[in-house]
Amino acid sequence: MAPQLWHMGVVVPHASGWLPPGPFEGPSGIVEPGKTGGVAMSEADIAETIRAFAQAAWDAKALGFNAVELHGAHGYLIDQYFWHPTNQRTDGYGGKCLIERSRFAKEMILAVRKAVGQDFAIILRISQWKLQDYTARLVTTPQEMEAWLLPLADAGVDIFHCSQRRYWEPEFAGSDLNFAGWVKKMAGKPTITVGSVGLSGDFLAAFKGESSTPRSLDELLRRFDRGDFDLVAVGRPLLADAQWTRKIREGRSSELQGFTKDALATLT
C-alpha cells in the first residue's frame, strides 16, 4: 500500500473556476509549449518543495504505508522539469539534455530516501506522453533511456511505474517490448506496466463518452511470463467493477464489466 505524492505544477485552470491562493508554479511557469500559465520556481521554492515531498514520505511511513510513489509523469511538476518545452531554465535545474533536467527529480529522490531509510520502497511514475502533448517523447532510443533512468535508480528508486496509453504498443522499433519492458531492461529495476489493461479502448476515448468493453488478458500474461514487467496497474476496470481482480483470479471472465465515464460518478 503506497500513497502517490503529487504536485500538479503549472496547469490549465479547472473549468469550475477554482484557483489556488497563489499562482501555479513550475520550472519556467510554462503550462504547455509556448504558453505561460504560472511562475518559475526560485531555488528556495525548489528546496521547499523537495523538503515537502520528503516530509510527506516520512509521514506515509509513520502511518504504516509500505511504500510511496512519486508522480513524475503526464506533464505534472516533476515531469515538467524533465520535459524541455516546459523547462526553459538557464540555471542548474535546466539544460538542453534530459540528464541535466533530471536534477530536480534526483534531488527529490535522494531527499525522500534519506527521510524514509533503506527499508521503504520508493516508486517513481514516469511517462513519455504528457497531457499537454500525447505524442511527446523524452527519449527516442534505449541508450537515451538508460542514461536518463540509471541516475534515478542510483538515487533510490526501487520500482519504476511506466505509464503508456496502451500497454501492448512497442516503445522502440525493432522490438515488441513495451515501455515497462524497456525500462526494466535499461534500469535493472522492477517495473509496473499500465495502459488500457483489460479494456478495448484507452482512457481518453472514455472521457469523450466512448465505452470500453472487456479485453482479453492473454497478451498481458504472455508478456508477464516472459519477464517484461513485475507488476500491473489497473484503473478503469476497478472503477467500473470493484470485484474485477476477484473475477480474474477465479476465471470468471464472462462476468467482467466494461467501462463508461458514468463509473467516475459512482463510488465502488
N, C-alpha and C positions, 0 to 999 in steps of 0.2 A: 504494500500500500504506500503510495507516494503522492504527495501534493505536487501540482505543477505551479512553479513560481513564474510569474508572467508580468512583464512591463510592456504596455502597448506601444510606447514610443510616440512618434508623430503619426496621427491617424486622421482620417476624414471625420469631421463631427457627425455624431449619430443623428439619424432622422428625427429623433424625439426632440432635438434642440438642446439637450443637456450638454453642458460644457464643464470642464474641471475648473477649480478656483484659479489656477494659473495656466499659462499657455502649455500646449503639448511640447514635449522636448525630445530631442533625438540627437544623433551625431552632428547633423548640419541643419536641422529644422526643416528638412525636405520630406514631404509626405509621399511623393512619387516623382519619377524623373521630370525635372523642370518645374516642379510646383512646390512652393513653400507652404507649410501648414503649421509651423511652430517655431521654436527657437533652438539654437545649438547649445548643447550642454557645455558648461565650463568644466575644467578639470576638477574643480571642487564638487560640481554636480555628479561627475562620473564617480569620484571616490565615495560620495554619499550613497549613490545607487548601488555600488558594489557592496558597501557595508550593509545596506538594507537587505540585499539578497542573502548575504552570509548570515545575518541575524535571523531571517525567515527560515533558512535551512536549519539553523541551530534549534529554533523553536519547533520545527517539524520533528526533529529527532527527540526533543524533550517530551513532545506529546505522544510519542510512541510509533511514529511512522517508521517504515522500513527503508525508505529511500526518498530522494527528492528529484524532481525533474525540472530542469531549466529550459524554458521555452525560447529556443534560438532559431525559430523557423518563421515562415509565412510573412515576412516583411515587418515583424514587430521589432522591439528595440534591439535585442542582440543581433538579429538578422540585419537590421538597418546599418549596423556597424560593418557587418560582413560585405554588404552589397554596395558596390561603388556608386551607383546612381543616388543613393541616399546618404552616403558617407563621402563628403567632399572636403573633409577636414585636411588641414595642412600641418597639424601637429603630430605627435606620436601615436594618436589614435586613428589616424587616417593613413593614406598611402595608395599608390597605384596598384599594388599587388595584394591579393587576398590575405597572405600571411601577415602583412603589416596591419591590415584592417581587422585582424583577429585578436589584436592586443586586448581589447575590451573584454571579449569572451574569455580569453586565457586568464586575465587577472581576476575575473569573477569566479572562475572555476577554482583557481588557487585559493581565493578567499573562502569559498564555500568548503573546500576540502579542509582547510585549517580549522574552520568552525565546527565541522561535524566529525573530524577524525578519520581514521583509515577504515573503520568498520561500518561504514554507512555508504550505500551506493548512490552515486551521482549519475543521473541520466541527462543527456543533452538532446533535445529535439532539434533536428535540422531539416532543411528542405532546399531544393533548388528553386522551386516556384515561389512566387510572392502573391499576396492578394493584389498588389499593385501591378503585377505582370506575371501571368500564368506561364509564360514561356521563358522566364528568366533562368539564367544558368550561372551559378557561382563558379563551377568548374566544368571543363569540357573534355578532360582526359583523366584516366586513372591516376596518372602521375601528379596532376594538379590536385586531385582529391587527397592523395596520400600526403602531399606537402601541407595541405590545409588541416587535415584531421590529426596527424600524428602529434603535433604540439599540444592539441587539446586533450588527447588521450594521456599524454605525459603529464599534463597539468592536473589530471584527476578524474576525467570522465571514465566511468565504468561501463556504460551502455549508451549506444547511440540509437535514438528513436528517429527513424528515417522516413519522413513523410513524402509521399508522392500521391498523385491523384488516382492512379490505377496501379496496383502493386505488380501486375503481370507485365508491365511495359519495361523493356530493357533500358538501362541507363546509358550505355555506350554502344556504339556499333561493333559488330563482330562477336557479341556475346549476349545470351539471354538473361544474364544476371540483372536483377533489378537494383534499385538504389541501395537497399539494405544489404544485398549481396555484395555489391562492390565496396561499400563502407566496411563491412566485416573483413573482406579480403585485404583492403588497404590499411585499415587502422588496427586490425588484430584484436578487436573488442567485440563482445556480443552486440547484436543489433535487434531492433524491433522493426518489423515491416508494418505498413499501414497503407490504405488506399483502396476504397471500394471493395473491401473484403466481404464476401458473401452476398453481394448485390450486383445487379446488372448495370447500374448507372452510377456516375460519380456524384459527389455531394453538390456540386454547382448546379447540375441539372435539377436536383431535388428542390433546391431553393427557388428555382424558376417555376416550380409546380409540376415537374415531371416525376412520375412514380418510378421506383426501382423494385424489380422482382427478385426473389431469391436466386442466387447464382451458385453453381457447384463449387465446392472447396477442393476438388481433386487437384487442380493446378497448384493451389496454395500448399497442400500437403506434399506434393511432389517436390516442390522447392524446399520445403522444410526438411523432408527426409534427406535431401541432397546436402543439407547443411548451410543453405544460403543465409539463413537468419535463425534467431533463437527464440524470439517471442513475436506475437502478433497482436496488434492493437485493433480493436473493433469499436466503432462508434455508432453509426446509424442503425445497424441491426438491433443493438441493445436498447436504443431509444424506442424502437418500434415494438420490441418484444423482450421483456426482462428475463424470459426463460430461454433465450436464444442459446446460450452456452450449454444449458442442460439438455436441450433438444439435440444439439450437435453431438454431445457426449453419448447420448442414448440412442443415436441413429434415427431420430425422428425428423428427418429432413422434410418429409411431406407436410409437416406442421409449421414449417418456418413461414414467417410473415415478411412481406415486402415493406418498403419504407415510403411514406409520403411526408410532406412538410407538416402535416397536421400532427405528426408524432412529436414535434417540437413543443406543442402546446399541451401535452399530456404528461403527467407525472407517472412513472412506471414503478 
